[in-house]
Amino acid sequence: MFGISVDPQHGPLYHAYGNMELRRLNITAARDIFSRGIAVNCTDITSLYHALGLMELRENRETGVARAIFQKGIELGLKGNREVDNGVGFLLHSLGVLEQDSNNFEEAKRVFTTGVSLFPQHSHMLLGLAQSSMKLGESEGAREYFRASVDADQYHAHAWQSWALAEKQCGNIELARVLFRQGLKKCSGHGALWQAFAVMEMQQGNYDVARSLFAQSLQRCPAHAQSYQAWACLEVKMGDMIKAKALVLRGLRRAPNHPALWTISGLVEERLGDIARARRVFETGIKLFPKHAALLKGLGELEARHGAFLRARELFALGLQREPHYAPIYHAAALLEAKLGNLDGLNALHNQAKKSFSHPSSSSSSSSSPSSSSSSSSVSTDEGGAQGGDIVERIRLIQETAVRGSDYYNYNYDDNYIANTTDSLNAVMGDL
C-alpha cells in the first residue's frame, strides 16, 4: 500500500489494510500486515494486537495464540508511563471474554477487574465482571456489577438481557420480567432482547405471552432470524407444524444466511412426513454452511430414525471433524452407537470428547484429525477403563465430558463468510 510506504509508522493504515484483506478472506495476508505494523512499533499499536488476536480467534480458533497476543498487547499498553488508550480497553475486554468463554472464570474475573479499575464506566467491562462473578456463584456481587453496567449505558441491551437471565437463573422470575421490560423501554429495536424475554415466558409455560413477544420482536426487527427460529420451536412443541413451517419460511426469506433456520426447517418437514423434502433441506443447508455441525447432526438423526445407520454415522463423524467442540453431536453419535451396541465406538467417542474438551483454554488445533465413532476393536480405551463396559455409563461419561466448552466453540460464521454465501443462498431458495 502506497500510504504505508510513505509513512511506515502509521498504525491506522496497517489496521485498515489488514481488515481489507480479511474482508477478502486473505487470512495469511492480513496476518502479515498486522504483524508488520507491530514489528515496526507503529502508532496505535494496541489496535493491531487486538485485530491480530481477534483474527486468530475467529478465523482459526487459535485460543492459545489469541491469548498470547492479547496479553502481549496489554503488557505493552500498560508499560512504563505510557498513557492507557482505548486499545488497551479493547484488549482487556477481548481477553476477558476469551477466558470466560473458555470456562476460566477466575481468570476472566481478574482480567475484567483490571479493566474496570482502568475504565470504571466501561459498560461492557462491567458486564463481563458481572457474568464472571455469576459463574463463580457470587450472585450478590454480580448483581451490583450488572446494575453498574446498565447505569453506565442505559442503552446496552445485552447488559439488560444478561442481568434478566441471571435473575431468572436465581429463580427471581418477576424481577427478570421487570428487567426485560426496563431494557425494552430503552432498546425497543433489539430483537435478541425480545426473543430472550419470549423464550423465558415459553419456558414458564406462558405460551400466548411468548407468542405476543415473538410477534413484537419481528414487528420491530423483521430480519431477526433467531426470533423466527425460537417461535417455530414453540409451535413444534405445541404440535402446530403448519404454523411452524410458515414461520420458518418467513424467516428464510428474511434471513436466508442463518443456518439454524435450515436446521429447524428440516425438522419441521420431517414432522410433516415429507422425508425426501426434509433430507433435501438439510443437504441444501449443509452445502451452503458446510461447517455448521447442527445441520450435520440434524440430517444424521433423520437418517438414524429411518434406519440408515451407516449414513448417520458418516454424518456424525463429518460433523465431529468439522466442529470438534460442538457437544450435541457427541450426544447424538453416542445414542446411535448405543442403539447399535457398539461399545468400542462409545469408548472412541469418549476418548475424542476428552481430547476436545479436557483443555478448553488451549488451542483447538489439539483436537484435529478426530477418530471415527465407527472404530473397531483396535480403538484404545480411556485410562483404566476396560474395553466395552456399560452402555449407559458410557453415554453419561460422553455427555458429561462433551458439554464443556460448547458455548464458546459453537459459533461458525462471521459477516464475511455470510456475505460470500448470500448469492448462493438466493439462488437455491427457489428450489425449496
N, C-alpha and C positions, 0 to 999 in steps of 0.2 A: 504494500500500500504506500502510495506516494507520501501521505501525511506522516507516516512513521519514519520514512527516510529523511524527511525534513526535520522532524523533532522526535528522535528515538526515545525520549524520556516521557512522552505524553501518554499517560496511563489510559485516559478515556478512549484514545484511538485504538489501543490494543483491545480494550473491552468491547468496543463496537465491532471491530474487525473479527474478533473471536466469536461473538454472538452471531454475526452474519454467516460465518462458516457453520456454526451449529444449526442455524435455520436451514442450511443447505445439506444438513446431515453429514458434514465433513468433520467427523469427530477428531480424527488424527490432526487435521489442520488446525482445528480450534484449540486443541491441547498444546500444540506447538506455539501458537500465537500467545496464549495466556502465559505459557512458560517463558517465552522470550521477554515479555514485559516484566515478569518477576525477576528474571536474570539480570536485567539492566537496572533494577531498583527504580522503576518508573514512578511517576506521581500516582496518587490514588491506588497504591499497590494492594491495599487490603481488598479492594473490589475485585482485583484479578484473582487473589487467593479464593475469594468467595465464589466467583464464576467457575474457576477450575474445580473446586471441591464439589459444587453442585453438579457440574458436568459428569464427574466420575461417579457420583452417586446416582444420578438419574439415567445416564446413558449406559453405564457399565455395572451399576450396582456394586461398585467397589467401596464397601463400607469402611474398611480399614484405611484405604488410600485417602478417601474423603476426610476421614477423621484427622489424619496426619496433616493434610493440607489446611484444614480449618484451624487446627492447633498452632501450626506454624504462623499462619496469618495473624492470629490473635496475639501470639508471643511478640511478633514484630510490631503490631499496632500498639501494644502496651509498653514497649521498650523505652527505657530512659524517660526523658521529659517530653516525649513526643505527644502532641495533642491527640486525644482519643477522638476519632472521627466516626461517622455513621457506619463506615465499612466494618469497624470492629463490632458494632452492634449487630450487623447482619451475620457476621461470622459466629458470634456467640449464640445468636438465636438458632442458626442452622445446626451448629454443633449440639446445642441442647435438644433440638428436635431429633437429630440422629441418635443421640443416646437414649432419648425417651422411646423412640420407635424401635430401638434395639433392646428394649426392656432393661436398660441400665438406669433405673430411676434415681438411685442415689447420685450417680454422676450427673444425670440430667439436672437434678435439683441444684447441685453445686454450680454447674455452668450457668443456669438461669439466675441463681442468686448473685453470681458475679455480674451478670448482665444488668440486673435490677440495681445493684449498687452503683453502676456507672450510668445507667439510663433509668432513673426511678419512675419516670412517667411513660415508659415504653409498654404500651398495652399488650403487645404480642409477647414480650418477655415476661410480664406479669402473668399472662395466661399460661405460658409454659411452666412457670413456677407453681401455679395452682394445680395444673394437671399432674405434674410430677409428685407434688405433695399428696394429691388424692390417691395416686397409685401406691404411695407408701403408707396409706391408711391414716393420713393426717388430715381428716376432713375439716376440722375447725380452722386450721391454718390455711388449708386450700380455699375455704370459703372467703377468708379475708383477702386472699390474692385475687380470687375471681371478682370480688367487689371492687378492688383497686383497679383491675383491668378494665371493667366497664366504666368506672369513674374517669379513667384516663382517656377513654374513647367510647362514648356512648353509642357510636355507630359501628362498633366492632361486633358484627353479627356472630362470628364464630365464638367469641367470648360469652355472649348470652346463651348460645346453644350449648356450649360445653358446661357452663355453670348449671343450666337447667337439667342436663343429663346427669351431672354429678349429684344433684339433689334427688333426682329420680332413683339413682343407684342407692342413695341413703334411705330410700323409702318415703321421701318427702314429696309426694306427687302433687299436692296442692301448691306447694312452693315452686315446684318445677313449672306448673301451669302459669303461675304469676310471672316467672322469669321469661318464659316463652312469649307471653303477651307483651311484657315490657320491651323485650327485644324487637318484636314485630312492630311496635309503635315507632321505633327508631329506624328499623330496617325492613320496611314492608315489602321491598322488592327482592328480598333474599330468599331464593327458592329452598335452599337447604334448611333454613330455619323453619319454614312452614312444614317441610317434609318431616323433620325430626319431631316436631310437635304432633303431626298427624300419626307418625309411627308409634309414638308413646301412647296416644289415645287408642290406637288399634290394639296395642299390647294390653291395655287396660280393659279391652272388650267394648269400648265405646265406638262402634263401627260407623254409625251415622256421623258422629262428630269427626272421626278421622276422614270420612269421605268429604265432608264440608271443608276441612282444612286442605286436603289434597286439591280440591276444586279451586280454592282461593290461591293456592300456590301456582297452579297452572294458569289461572286468570292473570296473575301478575308476572309470572315467569313462564311463558308458554313453551320455551325450549328447554325447561329443566327436566332432563331425562330421568333423573332419579325419582322424581315425583310420579311420573308415568309408571316407572318400574314398581315402586312401592305400592301404588294404588292398584296396579294389576295383580300384585301378590295378594293384596287384601281380597280382591274379587275371586282369585283362585281359591283362597282359604274358605270363602263363603260359597264356593261351588258355582259361581256365575262365570262360566268360561267365555260366553259370548261377550259380556261386558269387558272381561279381561283382555280378550283379543282386540276389541275395539280400542282400548286404551293403549295396548302395545303398538298397534298400527299407527295411532295418532303420534305416539312417541317416536316411532321410527321415521315418520315423515318430518317431524320437527327436529329430531336429533339422531340421525342415522349413524353418527360416529360414536355411539355409546354401546360398547359390546354387550353389556349386561342386558340391554333390551332384546338383543338377539337371543340371549340365553332364555329369558322368560318367554319369548315368542315360541321357541322350540318346545318348551314345556307345555304351553297352552295348546299348541297344535296336537301334541301327543294326547293330552287330556280330552281333546275333542275327537280323538280317534283317527286322525289323519296322520298315520305314522310316516308315510312317504314324504308328506309335506314337512312334518317335524324334522325328519332327517335332513331334508334339503335346506331348511332354515339354519340348522346347526352347522351344516357343511359350508353354507354361504358365509356365516359368521366366522367360522374358522379360517376360511380363505382370506377374509378381509382383516381379521385380527388373529394372526397365527400364534401370537404369544399369550393370548388370553386363555388361561388354563380352565376357567369356569366353563367355557364353551366346550372344550375337550371333555371335561368331566360330565357335562350335561349329555353330550352325544354318547359317551361311554355308558352312562347309566341307562339311557334309552336302549342301546344295543343289548345291554345285560338283561333288562326287563323283558326283551323279546327273544332271548335265547342265543344271541350272537356273542358268546362269551369270549372267544378269541379276539374278535374285533374290539370288544370293550377293553380287553386287557391291553391291546395295542394303543388304544386311545389314551388310557390312563398312563401308560408308560411314556407316551409322547408328551402328555401334559406335565409329568414329573421331570422330564428332560428340559422342557422349555421354561417351566416355572417351579423349580425345586423347593420353593418356600411357600407354596400355596397349600395350606394344611388340609382343606376339604378333599382334595384329590387323593391324599393318603387314606383318608377315611373311606372314600368310595372304593378305592382299589383293595383295601383290606376286606371290606364286606364281600367283594367279588371273590377274592381268593378263599375266604372262609366258606362261601357257598360252594366253591369247587373243592373244598377240603385240601387246599394246597398249603400245608403247614410251612414248607420251605419258602414259598412265596411270601407268607406272612412274616417270617423271620427276615427275609431280604428287605421287605418294606420297613420293618422296624429299624434295621441297621441303616437304611438310607435316610429315614427320618432323623435318627440320632446324628448322622453326618451333617444333615442340612440345618438342624435346629439346636444342636448342643452348644454352639458358639455363635449366637445371633449377632454379636457385635463385631465379628470378624468378616473378612471379605467373602462374598458369596462365591468366589471362584473355587473355594474348597469343596463345593457341592457339585461340581461339574462332573460329567460322564456318569450319571446315575445308573445304578443297576436296575435291571428289569424285574418286576414282581413275578414274572413267569419263570424265574430261575429254577433250575433243577436241584437235585440233592447236593450238587457241588457248592451251593451257597453256604458261606460261613455264617454261623450264628453269633449273637452278641455275647459279650464276656460272661462266662459262667453259665450260659444258657444252653441246654442240650437241644439238638435239632428237634423240631416238632414242638410238642408241648400243647397246652390247652388253647383252643382257638379263641375262646372268649378273652382269655388273658392276653393273647397276642394282640387282639383288636384294641383292648384297653390300653396296652402299652403304646401302640402306634398312635392312638388318639391323644394320649397324654403328651407324647413326645412331639407330635407334629403341630399341636396347637400353638406352640411358642413361636413368636416372630411373625405370624402370618399377617398381622395388622400392618407391619412395616413393609413386608415384601409384596403384599398384594396390591401393587399398583403397576400398571402396564404401559400406559401411553401418555406421552406429553403432547403439547399442542402441535409440535412439528410433525409428529407421526400421524396424528389425526388429520391434519391439513393435507398430507400427502395421500390419504386414503379416501378423502371426501369424493373425488371424482369417480373412483371405482364403486363406492357405495351408491352413488346416484345412478350409476349405470345398471346396477343389478336390482334396484328397488322394484323395477317393473316386473321382474320375474316372480316376485312374491305377491 
